[in-house]
Amino acid sequence: MGIPSRGAQLHRILRDGLPYTVYTKLASAAGIEHKELARYVVIPQATLQRRAKSGRFKIDEGDRLYRFAEVLKAATDLFEGDKGRARQWLLNPVRGLGGRRPVEMIATSAEAEAVLNLIGRLEYGVVV
């Protein structure tokens, strides 16, 4: 998708501004509409249009997109590469998250961490 998984290169890309092309790839990989992704990562449509023209996101916007990518990858890994099942899990209420939908928990790092922690527990068979 154009996002390094970790390290100095990831830090540099997020600091310099995540390229807009990552946004389109991320929406496609998640199988969701561009407007939906913008809503989940809390980027207003007018801002999204400006970023499309400039070609880069600001640090905080790129960080939220990175969190979405992390959660999407973890969910896809949880379902052994089955993107459809991962997407379904992300879009539906989850008991282990208090009945919230994982995609609605991307806007803050604490919420995204809760989703990633739940995925980790599910991978290891911990009862939630």
KAPECOR-V901741 format. One line per field, one symbol per residue. phi: phi as a letter, one per 30 degrees, with the letter a starting at -180 (. if undefined). psi: psi as a letter, one per 30 degrees, with the letter a starting at -180 (. if undefined). burial: # if it has 16 or more other C-alpha atoms within 10 Angstrom, else .. A space follows every 10 residues. Layout:
phi=???
psi=???
burial=???
This chain:
phi=.jcddajddd edddddjddd eddddddddd ibdedddedd chbeeddedd ddddibcded dddddddddd dddddddech iddddddddd ccebedciid deddccdbdd ddddddddee dddciddc
psi=fgjkelaeee eeeeefjkke feeeeeeeef hlleeeeeee ghjleeeeee eeefflllee eeeeeeeeee eeeeeeeegh fjeeeeeeee flkkefgggl kefghfflee eeeeeeeeee eeeggkk.
burial=..#......# ..##..#### .###.##..# ...#..##.# ###....#.. ##...##... ########## ######.##. ..#..##.## ..#..#.... #######... ######.##. ........
